[in-house]
Amino acid sequence: MKINLKKLSIFLILLSILTLSTVNASDINLDDEIQKDNSNNLNIEDTRETKQKNNSNNLNIEDTRETNLDLKNVEINDSTIESYNINSNQKTNETNNTNQDNNTALNQETNETNNTNQDNNTALNQETNESNLTEENESAIITKTTPQISIKSSKLKSRDILTIFLKDSDNTPLQHKNIILLINNKKISVYTNANGLANVKLFLIPKTYKITIQFIGNEYFNPISKKFSIKVSKLSTQIKTYANYVMRKNRLYIYLIGKDNKGIPSRKLILKFRKKTYKKTTNKNGRVSLKINLPIKKYTISVKFKGDKYFYKSSKKFKFYLTKSIRFTIGNRKLLTDGSLRIYLKGKTKKDITHKKMKIRIGGKTFYKRTNSEGIILLKPNVKVRNYTVVVKYGKYYVNKRISCINDTIKDPLKHNISLVSGVPDLDYMTSSYVMGDGSATYTLKKSQYKEVIMRDSYCLFLNNKLSRYVFFKTKNHPKLYHVLKREKWNVIEREINKKIVKANKYNYWPSKIKVSLKGRSYKYPEVRDVQNRVYTCGPTSASVCSQVLRNYVCERHLAKLAGTNRSGTKISKLEKALNKHNFTCSYFYRNSFDYALSELKKGGCALVFHAQHHYVSILDISPNGKKVLVSNSYGSYANIPTKWVSVSYMKKKFGIWDDSLVVRLNYNLTESEKNRVNCFYNSMGTKWYRHGPNSKIGRI
């Protein structure tokens, strides 16, 4: 390749000028300028601006830079050099090494500018490359696309669900996007789910509707509005009963449901039974009822729905049996894929419910199972996800229930927080170890079984200041099953325990077992009034009642011994020390700080030892309005303080000359594992049980 010497000479002269300009730039602290720019590249433009400010050189660096940029396309013998990289060392050598000092400074500057690049390019090429990258980034403009809107069906029933789909141009679902539906002069806003669909519940008069569905768009998608025509027709109805028997003096339940298997509310049904006509209006679940109190035999009833502008008419005749005591239910609201069906048989006697054979049908499967001694059947059917009608038959009687099987995993309420359903623990999500207890049954519990419940409650009070709304316990006959029961029903069992341990008045005494009938009984307060055994033991007795409240019972006799109680009574400081030895902690209150004690009582998780004139009493609870307290007096009505709900204003007048009193709380050292188990129990069984009952009383021995 021939080289034009004239052009080469011009090129070398320009290169020398650039080199000398760079050296001069170092005299005005080019290194500082580079550091300010936070760049490893040599910034010629910044250097140019500095030189212009100082007027230290008449050479126009900007022109020189432009000349250098033009050199990228210098033609040499009709050939084009597309990328002309010049190493700083090569540049100084090609200028005949006329200024070695300047070369050294230039090399030092270049090395400081980029220590990691041994083949440093000139600032010219680095700046050019960065400029090209910036231009490429600026040219990357987001192009919006227009999504697609569609509906599942244009034919709907009067009560139905309109399903809307939102997808991008590649048919990918768009999640969590807002969609506006305009229908019948109404504007409905919904959001798509993870599958890009939104469901809108509709209740419309049958006819054809013009609807508009809109998506307002965002930074990635254009807005879109689309019109559809939907045709709405009447919904078919049916009249059903879910059992072919009724217990005498109970009610026969009849349902009006739509083809969607949901109850139809606020509709009139005409019932004809034993030559009488009854007109009933369905409740929110589509149900009506008729009380049956007749001789035990088989009966027939006719039910009719005349229909209206939304629903088709329907009618049906039913035959049902009247029974004395037998009844059975399907406990599930839903069924998990790895969950169990819970079936409960109840009767008048234990013989009526024990080891009874029942037939269960679900999803084409048939099972035969026998009840346990409590009338319970647990069955894991292992069916797929869909809706099922579960039919349970016992002799000539049957019940059926519509249940959805969902894909989810059962959990242990001692390890997981399980949400309640309508205020009731969700047993469908629990392992088969948990069943619903019978509020009319008789249960026998061993010491270890009832103490497990009481201790868990005590921990719960310590951690949360409140008790759960439900409890669960094992029984002697079924030690592997936890029976879930309302707190008020459990209090019946706990009150019987308290009666025995208070009456015994022995340290660490607990009965080996307890047998209790729950039928017709329910209590707000399981505590019982403790009558002091000695005329001078009111202090230990009041403290013992507080231990009942906090589910950490310590008897009067033992507390008296620890506190050094004698015929002169008990010093409050020694009573405090006695309580501290049994996982309690105490704080003092007085006449002028009684309001503080009452506020603590309202928080929960504590009880009060109140110092009256020459006497101690215990305060167990406070009313919701804070105007009354529940008092237990261990010595009749001594000091004119009765065992009942007493006004706060009255109690303020009952402080003694020595008014030092105690707020008693629990004090446990629990591991993180224990805390987690207790809190999972508390959340799964319903939090913040409402105890304050100014119309309720404590028990008596």
Secondary structure in CASP SS format (residue, H / E / C, confidence):
PFRMAT SS
TARGET T0000
AUTHOR 0000-0000-0000
METHOD secondary structure of the structure
MODEL  1
M C 1.00
K C 1.00
I C 1.00
N C 1.00
L H 1.00
K H 1.00
K H 1.00
L H 1.00
S H 1.00
I H 1.00
F H 1.00
L H 1.00
I H 1.00
L H 1.00
L H 1.00
S H 1.00
I H 1.00
L H 1.00
T H 1.00
L H 1.00
S H 1.00
T H 1.00
V H 1.00
N H 1.00
A H 1.00
S H 1.00
D H 1.00
I C 1.00
N C 1.00
L H 1.00
D H 1.00
D H 1.00
E H 1.00
I H 1.00
Q H 1.00
K H 1.00
D C 1.00
N C 1.00
S C 1.00
N C 1.00
N C 1.00
L C 1.00
N C 1.00
I H 1.00
E H 1.00
D H 1.00
T H 1.00
R H 1.00
E H 1.00
T H 1.00
K H 1.00
Q H 1.00
K H 1.00
N H 1.00
N C 1.00
S C 1.00
N C 1.00
N C 1.00
L C 1.00
N C 1.00
I H 1.00
E H 1.00
D H 1.00
T H 1.00
R H 1.00
E H 1.00
T H 1.00
N H 1.00
L H 1.00
D H 1.00
L H 1.00
K H 1.00
N H 1.00
V C 1.00
E E 1.00
I E 1.00
N C 1.00
D C 1.00
S E 1.00
T E 1.00
I C 1.00
E C 1.00
S C 1.00
Y C 1.00
N C 1.00
I C 1.00
N C 1.00
S H 1.00
N H 1.00
Q H 1.00
K H 1.00
T H 1.00
N H 1.00
E H 1.00
T C 1.00
N C 1.00
N C 1.00
T C 1.00
N C 1.00
Q H 1.00
D H 1.00
N H 1.00
N H 1.00
T H 1.00
A H 1.00
L H 1.00
N H 1.00
Q H 1.00
E H 1.00
T H 1.00
N H 1.00
E H 1.00
T H 1.00
N C 1.00
N C 1.00
T C 1.00
N C 1.00
Q C 1.00
D C 1.00
N C 1.00
N C 1.00
T C 1.00
A H 1.00
L H 1.00
N H 1.00
Q H 1.00
E H 1.00
T H 1.00
N H 1.00
E H 1.00
S H 1.00
N H 1.00
L H 1.00
T H 1.00
E H 1.00
E H 1.00
N H 1.00
E H 1.00
S C 1.00
A C 1.00
I C 1.00
I C 1.00
T C 1.00
K C 1.00
T E 1.00
T C 1.00
P C 1.00
Q E 1.00
I E 1.00
S E 1.00
I E 1.00
K C 1.00
S C 1.00
S C 1.00
K E 1.00
L E 1.00
K E 1.00
S C 1.00
R E 1.00
D E 1.00
I E 1.00
L E 1.00
T E 1.00
I E 1.00
F E 1.00
L E 1.00
K E 1.00
D C 1.00
S C 1.00
D C 1.00
N C 1.00
T C 1.00
P E 1.00
L C 1.00
Q C 1.00
H C 1.00
K C 1.00
N E 1.00
I E 1.00
I E 1.00
L E 1.00
L E 1.00
I E 1.00
N C 1.00
N C 1.00
K E 1.00
K E 1.00
I E 1.00
S E 1.00
V E 1.00
Y E 1.00
T C 1.00
N C 1.00
A C 1.00
N C 1.00
G C 1.00
L E 1.00
A E 1.00
N E 1.00
V E 1.00
K E 1.00
L E 1.00
F E 1.00
L C 1.00
I C 1.00
P C 1.00
K C 1.00
T E 1.00
Y E 1.00
K E 1.00
I E 1.00
T E 1.00
I E 1.00
Q E 1.00
F E 1.00
I C 1.00
G C 1.00
N C 1.00
E C 1.00
Y C 1.00
F E 1.00
N C 1.00
P C 1.00
I E 1.00
S E 1.00
K E 1.00
K E 1.00
F E 1.00
S E 1.00
I E 1.00
K E 1.00
V E 1.00
S E 1.00
K C 1.00
L E 1.00
S C 1.00
T E 1.00
Q E 1.00
I E 1.00
K E 1.00
T C 1.00
Y C 1.00
A E 1.00
N C 1.00
Y E 1.00
V E 1.00
M E 1.00
R C 1.00
K C 1.00
N C 1.00
R E 1.00
L E 1.00
Y E 1.00
I E 1.00
Y E 1.00
L E 1.00
I E 1.00
G E 1.00
K C 1.00
D C 1.00
N C 1.00
K C 1.00
G E 1.00
I C 1.00
P C 1.00
S C 1.00
R C 1.00
K E 1.00
L E 1.00
I E 1.00
L E 1.00
K E 1.00
F E 1.00
R C 1.00
K C 1.00
K E 1.00
T E 1.00
Y E 1.00
K E 1.00
K E 1.00
T E 1.00
T C 1.00
N C 1.00
K C 1.00
N C 1.00
G C 1.00
R E 1.00
V E 1.00
S E 1.00
L E 1.00
K E 1.00
I C 1.00
N C 1.00
L C 1.00
P C 1.00
I C 1.00
K C 1.00
K E 1.00
Y E 1.00
T E 1.00
I E 1.00
S E 1.00
V E 1.00
K E 1.00
F E 1.00
K C 1.00
G C 1.00
D C 1.00
K C 1.00
Y C 1.00
F E 1.00
Y C 1.00
K C 1.00
S E 1.00
S E 1.00
K E 1.00
K E 1.00
F E 1.00
K E 1.00
F E 1.00
Y E 1.00
L E 1.00
T E 1.00
K C 1.00
S C 1.00
I C 1.00
R E 1.00
F E 1.00
T E 1.00
I E 1.00
G C 1.00
N C 1.00
R C 1.00
K E 1.00
L E 1.00
L E 1.00
T C 1.00
D C 1.00
G C 1.00
S C 1.00
L E 1.00
R E 1.00
I E 1.00
Y E 1.00
L E 1.00
K E 1.00
G C 1.00
K C 1.00
T C 1.00
K H 1.00
K H 1.00
D H 1.00
I H 1.00
T C 1.00
H C 1.00
K C 1.00
K E 1.00
M E 1.00
K E 1.00
I E 1.00
R E 1.00
I E 1.00
G C 1.00
G C 1.00
K E 1.00
T E 1.00
F E 1.00
Y E 1.00
K E 1.00
R E 1.00
T C 1.00
N C 1.00
S C 1.00
E C 1.00
G C 1.00
I E 1.00
I E 1.00
L E 1.00
L E 1.00
K C 1.00
P C 1.00
N C 1.00
V C 1.00
K C 1.00
V C 1.00
R E 1.00
N E 1.00
Y E 1.00
T E 1.00
V E 1.00
V E 1.00
V E 1.00
K E 1.00
Y E 1.00
G C 1.00
K C 1.00
Y E 1.00
Y E 1.00
V E 1.00
N E 1.00
K E 1.00
R E 1.00
I E 1.00
S E 1.00
C E 1.00
I E 1.00
N C 1.00
D C 1.00
T C 1.00
I C 1.00
K E 1.00
D C 1.00
P C 1.00
L C 1.00
K C 1.00
H C 1.00
N C 1.00
I C 1.00
S C 1.00
L C 1.00
V E 1.00
S C 1.00
G C 1.00
V E 1.00
P C 1.00
D C 1.00
L H 1.00
D H 1.00
Y H 1.00
M E 1.00
T C 1.00
S C 1.00
S C 1.00
Y E 1.00
V E 1.00
M E 1.00
G C 1.00
D C 1.00
G C 1.00
S C 1.00
A C 1.00
T E 1.00
Y E 1.00
T E 1.00
L E 1.00
K E 1.00
K H 1.00
S H 1.00
Q H 1.00
Y H 1.00
K H 1.00
E H 1.00
V H 1.00
I H 1.00
M H 1.00
R H 1.00
D H 1.00
S H 1.00
Y H 1.00
C H 1.00
L H 1.00
F H 1.00
L H 1.00
N H 1.00
N C 1.00
K C 1.00
L C 1.00
S C 1.00
R C 1.00
Y E 1.00
V E 1.00
F E 1.00
F E 1.00
K C 1.00
T C 1.00
K C 1.00
N C 1.00
H C 1.00
P C 1.00
K C 1.00
L C 1.00
Y E 1.00
H E 1.00
V E 1.00
L E 1.00
K E 1.00
R H 1.00
E H 1.00
K H 1.00
W H 1.00
N H 1.00
V H 1.00
I H 1.00
E H 1.00
R H 1.00
E H 1.00
I H 1.00
N H 1.00
K H 1.00
K H 1.00
I H 1.00
V H 1.00
K H 1.00
A H 1.00
N C 1.00
K C 1.00
Y C 1.00
N C 1.00
Y C 1.00
W C 1.00
P C 1.00
S C 1.00
K E 1.00
I E 1.00
K E 1.00
V E 1.00
S E 1.00
L C 1.00
K C 1.00
G C 1.00
R C 1.00
S C 1.00
Y C 1.00
K C 1.00
Y C 1.00
P C 1.00
E C 1.00
V E 1.00
R C 1.00
D C 1.00
V C 1.00
Q C 1.00
N C 1.00
R C 1.00
V C 1.00
Y C 1.00
T C 1.00
C H 1.00
G H 1.00
P H 1.00
T H 1.00
S H 1.00
A H 1.00
S H 1.00
V H 1.00
C H 1.00
S H 1.00
Q H 1.00
V H 1.00
L C 1.00
R C 1.00
N C 1.00
Y C 1.00
V C 1.00
C C 1.00
E H 1.00
R H 1.00
H H 1.00
L H 1.00
A H 1.00
K H 1.00
L H 1.00
A H 1.00
G C 1.00
T C 1.00
N E 1.00
R C 1.00
S C 1.00
G E 1.00
T C 1.00
K C 1.00
I H 1.00
S H 1.00
K H 1.00
L H 1.00
E H 1.00
K H 1.00
A H 1.00
L H 1.00
N H 1.00
K C 1.00
H C 1.00
N C 1.00
F E 1.00
T E 1.00
C E 1.00
S E 1.00
Y E 1.00
F E 1.00
Y C 1.00
R H 1.00
N H 1.00
S H 1.00
F H 1.00
D H 1.00
Y H 1.00
A H 1.00
L H 1.00
S H 1.00
E H 1.00
L H 1.00
K H 1.00
K H 1.00
G C 1.00
G C 1.00
C E 1.00
A E 1.00
L E 1.00
V E 1.00
F E 1.00
H E 1.00
A E 1.00
Q C 1.00
H C 1.00
H E 1.00
Y E 1.00
V E 1.00
S E 1.00
I E 1.00
L E 1.00
D E 1.00
I E 1.00
S C 1.00
P C 1.00
N C 1.00
G C 1.00
K C 1.00
K E 1.00
V E 1.00
L E 1.00
V E 1.00
S E 1.00
N C 1.00
S C 1.00
Y C 1.00
G C 1.00
S C 1.00
Y H 1.00
A H 1.00
N H 1.00
I C 1.00
P C 1.00
T C 1.00
K C 1.00
W E 1.00
V E 1.00
S E 1.00
V H 1.00
S H 1.00
Y H 1.00
M H 1.00
K H 1.00
K C 1.00
K C 1.00
F E 1.00
G C 1.00
I C 1.00
W C 1.00
D C 1.00
D C 1.00
S E 1.00
L E 1.00
V E 1.00
V E 1.00
R E 1.00
L E 1.00
N C 1.00
Y C 1.00
N C 1.00
L C 1.00
T C 1.00
E H 1.00
S H 1.00
E H 1.00
K H 1.00
N H 1.00
R H 1.00
V H 1.00
N H 1.00
C H 1.00
F H 1.00
Y H 1.00
N H 1.00
S H 1.00
M C 1.00
G C 1.00
T C 1.00
K C 1.00
W C 1.00
Y C 1.00
R C 1.00
H C 1.00
G C 1.00
P C 1.00
N C 1.00
S C 1.00
K C 1.00
I C 1.00
G E 1.00
R C 1.00
I C 1.00
END
